[in-house]
Amino acid sequence: MTVVTVAIHNEKAMQLLRDLADLNLIELLPSPSTVSTESVKKKLSSFIGQLNTGQTLDQLDEQLGTLRNEWERPI
């Protein structure tokens, strides 16, 4: 089996590939970048509202400002 990466420029071309896959002439595999991006988004969205630092929003904002300013100072 040979694996080939193809850039699709037209939806008709994608439909042709799906038709070939339906005929069991080819197999369409998800691209690695698509799979990892979607899975990362799902994993990250599961953390929304889960972080409990004990700090208020203002304290977090102040800490972020301090950290950012450290990058600005000359060393």
N, C-alpha and C positions, 0 to 999 in steps of 0.2 A: 504494500500500500504506500502511495506517495501522498504526502501532505503538502498542500499549496495554500498560500495566503493570497486572497483576492480582494481588491478594493472595488466596491460596488458604487457605480456612479448613477445608476438608474434603477428605480424600483422594478421595472420590467426584467432587468437582469436578475434581480433577487428572486423574482417569481419563477424564472426559468430554472434557477438553481434548486428552488423548492420542488419544482416538477421533476427534475432529475433525481432528487432525493426520494420522492414518492415512488419512482420507478426502481428504486434500489440500485441506481447506477453510481451515485455518489452519497457521501454522508456529510451533512453540514454540522460542523463543530462550532461551539461558541468561541469567540476570540478570547484569549486570556485577559486582555485589558477590560473587556465588557464584564466578564465574570467577576474579576477582582473588584472593579468599581462598584458593581451592584451589591456584592456581599459586604464590602466595607461600609457602604451607605446604610445597609440594614443593621450592621453591627453597631455603628455609631449612633443611629437613631434610637437604639434600644437603651442608650445611656441618658437620654434626655430626661431631666428631672431627677436623676438618680444620684448626682454628686452631692454629698453632704460634707461640707468642710467646716461647718460651724461659724463661717464668716458671713457677714452681710454683703449685699451687693456693693455697697460703698467701700467696704474693706477690701474686697476682691479687686475693685477698680483701682483703688489706691495702690495696692500691691503690684498690679500690672503696670501702672504708671511708673513706679519705682524701678521695676525690672527693665522697662523700656529705656528709662533714663540712664541706666547703667551702660547701655550700648552706645549712648551719645557721648559719654564723658571720655576725655583723652586718657590713655593709659600710660 
